[in-house]
Amino acid sequence: MKRIWIPVVLLAAIIGGSIWALWPRSQQGLVLYSAVDYSGDVAAAFTKKTGIKVTVIELTTGALLAKISAEGHRPAWALAWFDGDLAAAALDHAGLVSRHIVPQLPWTDEGRSLVPADGSYTPTGLTLAGAYTYRPTVMSNPPQTWTGLVNPALHGAIGMNNPSISGPMYPMLAGMLAQGGGWPKGQDFVLKLKGNGLHVYAKNKATLAALREGDIKMAITQSSAAWYLAAKDPTLRVRIPKPAFALPSVLVVAAGIPAKTRVAAERFIRFAMNHDIQKLRIGQGEGDSYYWPLTTDAPQPKAGMPALDTLVIKHLNPGRWGPIEPQVNQWFSQAIIGQ
């Protein structure tokens, strides 16, 4: 009986898989994998405007990237929205995203500098990797640079997220390595930070909880998370170190999807970047609404954020740092966390 039943099940699976692969998914609308908190509002507005249904699957950045990688060249998604052009470049390197999808927009100088040459992802807003959040009553003079983190006076005072779990933290780690001389030379600086009592937590929630409870004196997080927390707790302050590392939010389109689906996906990107929708993103989003727009026709960022021209911003080479993320994170887990 088993000799007959097993091949039948396998045949059914093959037939079912073939049907899935050939199914005209464009008729079902767009599937958006999202790690930004305003995506549901944008998707609803897009459907109302165009009639194209958008199914939003909300994920953390790390889980989103893992899911895309696991699906490989059989994507169940059409669009993905997350923070990090380094991660987007890694997906491009793996052949998992479409190229030449960036729309013609009135980019600012900063925005134009973030657009990749092959058009494999669209920068939708700028945040920074590695903002310092602290309480002035506890830390009166936080460091202004990255090298200041290894000051013996700050032993055991600094906490950050695990870049293997918290996706936006990898650009910060890459930035620290770059400041220390690149990869692998920059390992020495990060090891000095460990020797100075660095605390590593899983995600923002744990890192910021440690700050509130006094287990650490300063938390290093993405700038949007830092300002969001400071807006809710007026006893906190945010300092942007010199240099600050660019961490743009990006939209990517899956490679190999039907032409009709790709057209709809590109239409969604243009929609997400128009003035009214950027106003919605800034006004109705939570932490992710704390970003600098990258087009000249966009609304102003949230009150309290410094002007970009007052900051020293460094843009890491996505083509260099994106593809080596697994290698760098593995080293960090072993050498810094001890896993």
C-alpha positions as CSV (number, residue, x, y, z in Angstrom):
1,M,0.0,0.0,0.0
2,K,2.8,2.4,0.9
3,R,4.5,1.7,-2.4
4,I,1.5,3.1,-4.2
5,W,0.5,5.9,-1.9
6,I,3.8,7.7,-1.6
7,P,4.3,8.3,-5.3
8,V,0.7,9.5,-5.6
9,V,1.4,12.1,-2.8
10,L,4.6,13.1,-4.5
11,L,2.8,13.5,-7.9
12,A,0.1,15.6,-6.2
13,A,2.8,17.8,-4.6
14,I,4.5,18.3,-8.0
15,I,1.3,19.1,-9.7
16,G,0.3,21.5,-6.9
17,G,3.7,23.2,-7.1
18,S,3.5,23.6,-10.8
19,I,0.0,25.1,-10.5
20,W,1.3,27.5,-7.9
21,A,4.3,28.5,-10.1
22,L,2.1,29.1,-13.1
23,W,-0.8,30.8,-11.2
24,P,-1.3,34.4,-12.4
25,R,-0.5,36.0,-9.1
26,S,-0.8,39.5,-10.6
27,Q,-4.5,39.0,-10.5
28,Q,-4.3,38.7,-6.7
29,G,-2.7,42.1,-6.3
30,L,0.6,42.7,-4.6
31,V,2.2,41.0,-1.6
32,L,4.3,43.4,0.5
33,Y,6.8,42.1,3.1
34,S,7.2,45.1,5.4
35,A,9.3,46.0,8.4
36,V,8.2,49.7,8.5
37,D,5.2,50.6,10.7
38,Y,3.4,52.9,8.3
39,S,3.2,50.3,5.4
40,G,-0.4,49.3,6.2
41,D,-1.7,52.9,5.9
42,V,0.2,53.4,2.7
43,A,-1.1,50.1,1.2
44,A,-4.7,51.0,2.2
45,A,-4.3,54.4,0.5
46,F,-2.8,52.8,-2.6
47,T,-5.7,50.3,-2.9
48,K,-8.2,53.1,-2.5
49,K,-6.5,55.1,-5.2
50,T,-5.8,52.3,-7.7
51,G,-8.1,49.4,-6.9
52,I,-5.0,47.1,-6.7
53,K,-5.1,45.0,-3.6
54,V,-2.0,44.9,-1.4
55,T,-1.5,42.2,1.2
56,V,0.9,43.4,3.9
57,I,2.9,40.8,5.8
58,E,4.5,42.6,8.8
59,L,7.9,41.3,9.9
60,T,10.9,42.5,11.7
61,T,13.8,43.4,9.4
62,G,15.8,40.3,10.3
63,A,12.8,38.0,9.8
64,L,11.9,39.7,6.5
65,L,15.4,39.2,5.1
66,A,15.5,35.6,6.2
67,K,12.1,34.9,4.6
68,I,13.2,36.4,1.3
69,S,16.4,34.4,1.3
70,A,14.6,31.2,2.2
71,E,12.1,31.7,-0.7
72,G,15.0,32.4,-3.0
73,H,14.0,32.4,-6.7
74,R,10.4,31.3,-5.9
75,P,9.2,34.5,-4.2
76,A,5.8,34.7,-2.6
77,W,6.2,38.5,-2.4
78,A,6.3,41.3,-4.9
79,L,7.6,44.2,-2.8
80,A,9.6,44.4,0.4
81,W,10.1,47.6,2.5
82,F,12.7,47.7,5.2
83,D,15.7,49.7,6.6
84,G,19.1,49.1,5.1
85,D,20.6,49.6,1.7
86,L,23.4,47.2,2.6
87,A,20.8,44.4,3.0
88,A,19.2,45.5,-0.3
89,A,22.6,45.3,-2.0
90,A,23.1,41.8,-0.6
91,L,19.7,40.7,-2.1
92,D,20.8,42.2,-5.4
93,H,24.1,40.4,-5.3
94,A,22.1,37.1,-4.8
95,G,19.9,37.9,-7.8
96,L,16.7,38.1,-5.7
97,V,15.5,41.6,-6.7
98,S,14.7,43.3,-9.9
99,R,16.9,46.0,-11.3
100,H,16.0,49.4,-12.9
101,I,13.0,49.9,-10.7
102,V,13.8,53.4,-9.3
103,P,11.4,56.0,-10.5
104,Q,12.3,59.4,-11.8
105,L,11.9,61.7,-8.8
106,P,13.0,65.2,-7.7
107,W,15.8,63.8,-5.5
108,T,17.7,65.9,-3.0
109,D,21.5,65.7,-3.3
110,E,21.5,63.2,-0.4
111,G,18.7,61.1,-2.0
112,R,20.5,61.0,-5.4
113,S,23.7,59.8,-3.7
114,L,21.8,56.8,-2.2
115,V,20.2,55.6,-5.5
116,P,22.2,52.5,-6.7
117,A,23.6,52.6,-10.2
118,D,21.7,49.4,-11.2
119,G,18.4,50.7,-9.8
120,S,17.9,47.6,-7.7
121,Y,16.3,49.4,-4.8
122,T,14.6,52.8,-4.1
123,P,15.6,54.8,-1.1
124,T,12.4,56.0,0.5
125,G,13.7,58.0,3.5
126,L,16.9,58.4,5.5
127,T,17.6,57.3,9.1
128,L,21.0,56.9,10.8
129,A,22.7,53.8,12.2
130,G,24.0,54.3,15.6
131,A,22.4,57.2,17.5
132,Y,23.3,57.6,21.2
133,T,20.4,57.7,23.6
134,Y,21.2,58.8,27.2
135,R,19.8,60.5,30.3
136,P,21.7,63.8,31.1
137,T,21.2,63.2,34.9
138,V,23.2,60.0,34.5
139,M,25.6,60.8,31.7
140,S,26.4,64.5,31.5
141,N,28.9,64.4,28.7
142,P,28.3,61.5,26.2
143,P,30.9,60.8,23.6
144,Q,30.7,62.7,20.3
145,T,32.6,60.1,18.2
146,W,32.9,56.4,17.9
147,T,36.4,56.2,19.4
148,G,35.0,57.8,22.5
149,L,33.1,54.6,23.2
150,V,36.2,52.9,24.4
151,N,37.0,55.6,27.1
152,P,37.6,53.6,30.3
153,A,35.3,56.0,32.1
154,L,32.4,54.4,30.1
155,H,33.3,50.8,31.2
156,G,30.1,48.8,31.3
157,A,28.0,51.8,30.4
158,I,27.2,51.1,26.7
159,G,24.5,48.8,25.2
160,M,23.5,47.9,21.7
161,N,21.4,45.4,19.7
162,N,22.7,42.1,18.3
163,P,23.2,42.8,14.6
164,S,22.5,39.1,13.8
165,I,18.9,39.6,15.1
166,S,18.3,43.3,14.7
167,G,18.7,44.0,11.0
168,P,19.3,47.8,11.2
169,M,22.2,47.2,13.6
170,Y,24.4,45.6,11.0
171,P,25.1,48.9,9.2
172,M,26.1,50.4,12.6
173,L,28.5,47.5,13.1
174,A,29.8,47.9,9.6
175,G,30.3,51.6,10.3
176,M,32.3,50.9,13.4
177,L,34.5,48.4,11.5
178,A,35.0,51.0,8.7
179,Q,36.1,53.6,11.3
180,G,38.5,51.0,12.7
181,G,40.1,50.5,9.3
182,G,37.7,48.3,7.4
183,W,37.2,44.5,7.3
184,P,38.9,42.6,9.0
185,K,41.2,45.3,10.4
186,G,38.4,47.1,12.2
187,Q,37.9,44.0,14.4
188,D,40.4,45.4,16.8
189,F,38.2,48.4,17.6
190,V,35.1,46.3,18.2
191,L,37.2,44.0,20.5
192,K,38.3,47.0,22.4
193,L,34.7,48.0,22.8
194,K,34.0,44.5,24.2
195,G,36.9,44.9,26.6
196,N,35.3,48.1,27.8
197,G,32.2,46.2,29.0
198,L,29.9,46.4,26.0
199,H,26.4,45.0,26.6
200,V,24.7,43.3,23.7
201,Y,20.9,42.7,23.8
202,A,18.6,41.1,21.2
203,K,16.5,44.0,20.0
204,N,15.6,47.6,20.7
205,K,13.0,46.7,23.3
206,A,15.6,45.0,25.5
207,T,18.3,47.6,24.9
208,L,16.1,50.5,25.7
209,A,14.6,48.7,28.7
210,A,18.2,48.3,30.1
211,L,18.7,52.0,29.6
212,R,15.4,52.9,31.5
213,E,16.3,50.5,34.3
214,G,19.8,51.8,34.7
215,D,21.6,48.7,33.7
216,I,23.4,50.8,31.0
217,K,24.0,54.6,30.8
218,M,23.8,54.9,27.0
219,A,22.0,52.9,24.3
220,I,23.2,52.7,20.6
221,T,20.2,52.2,18.3
222,Q,18.9,53.4,15.0
223,S,18.1,57.1,15.0
224,S,14.4,56.7,14.4
225,A,14.1,54.4,17.5
226,A,16.1,56.9,19.6
227,W,14.0,59.9,18.7
228,Y,10.7,57.9,19.1
229,L,11.7,56.9,22.6
230,A,12.9,60.4,23.5
231,A,9.6,61.8,22.3
232,K,7.8,59.6,24.8
233,D,10.3,60.2,27.6
234,P,11.4,63.8,27.9
235,T,14.1,62.9,30.4
236,L,16.1,61.3,27.5
237,R,18.3,63.0,25.0
238,V,19.7,61.9,21.6
239,R,23.2,62.6,20.3
240,I,24.3,61.8,16.7
241,P,28.0,60.9,16.7
242,K,30.5,62.0,14.1
243,P,30.3,60.5,11.6
244,A,26.7,59.2,11.4
245,F,26.2,56.2,9.1
246,A,23.4,56.5,6.5
247,L,20.6,54.0,7.0
248,P,18.0,54.5,4.3
249,S,14.7,52.8,4.2
250,V,14.3,51.0,0.9
251,L,11.7,49.4,-1.4
252,V,12.7,46.4,-3.5
253,V,10.8,44.4,-6.1
254,A,11.2,40.6,-6.4
255,A,13.1,39.3,-9.4
256,G,11.2,37.1,-11.9
257,I,7.7,38.2,-11.1
258,P,5.2,38.6,-14.0
259,A,5.4,41.8,-16.0
260,K,2.0,42.9,-14.9
261,T,2.9,42.5,-11.2
262,R,6.1,44.4,-11.7
263,V,4.3,47.3,-13.3
264,A,1.9,47.4,-10.3
265,A,4.9,47.2,-7.9
266,E,6.7,50.1,-9.6
267,R,3.4,52.0,-9.4
268,F,3.3,51.4,-5.6
269,I,6.9,52.8,-5.3
270,R,6.0,56.0,-7.1
271,F,2.8,56.3,-4.9
272,A,4.8,55.8,-1.7
273,M,7.1,58.7,-2.6
274,N,4.5,61.4,-3.5
275,H,4.0,64.3,-1.2
276,D,0.7,63.4,0.4
277,I,1.8,59.8,1.1
278,Q,5.1,61.0,2.6
279,K,3.0,63.3,4.8
280,L,0.9,60.3,5.9
281,R,4.1,58.3,6.6
282,I,5.5,61.1,8.8
283,G,2.2,61.9,10.5
284,Q,0.7,58.4,11.1
285,G,3.8,56.3,11.5
286,E,5.4,55.5,14.9
287,G,9.1,55.1,15.2
288,D,9.6,54.7,11.5
289,S,8.1,58.1,10.9
290,Y,11.3,59.8,12.2
291,Y,13.1,60.0,8.9
292,W,14.5,62.6,6.6
293,P,12.7,62.8,3.2
294,L,14.9,62.4,0.1
295,T,12.9,64.3,-2.4
296,T,12.6,68.1,-2.8
297,D,8.8,68.0,-3.0
298,A,8.4,66.1,0.3
299,P,7.1,67.5,3.6
300,Q,9.4,68.5,6.4
301,P,10.6,65.8,8.8
302,K,9.2,65.6,12.4
303,A,9.9,68.5,14.7
304,G,13.0,68.1,16.9
305,M,15.1,66.3,14.3
306,P,18.3,68.2,13.3
307,A,18.8,69.5,9.8
308,L,20.8,67.1,7.7
309,D,23.4,69.8,6.8
310,T,24.3,70.0,10.5
311,L,25.4,66.4,10.6
312,V,28.5,64.5,9.4
313,I,27.1,61.6,7.4
314,K,29.0,58.7,6.0
315,H,27.5,56.4,3.4
316,L,29.1,52.9,3.5
317,N,29.6,51.2,0.1
318,P,26.6,48.8,-0.1
319,G,28.3,46.6,-2.7
320,R,31.2,46.1,-0.3
321,W,29.5,45.7,3.0
322,G,26.2,44.1,2.0
323,P,27.4,40.7,0.7
324,I,29.7,40.1,3.6
325,E,27.0,40.6,6.3
326,P,26.8,36.9,7.2
327,Q,30.5,36.7,7.6
328,V,30.7,39.8,9.8
329,N,27.7,38.8,11.9
330,Q,29.2,35.3,12.5
331,W,32.4,36.9,13.7
332,F,30.5,39.2,16.0
333,S,28.5,36.4,17.5
334,Q,31.6,34.3,18.2
335,A,34.1,37.0,19.2
336,I,31.9,39.5,20.9
337,I,28.9,37.6,22.2
338,G,30.7,34.3,22.6
339,Q,28.1,32.1,20.7
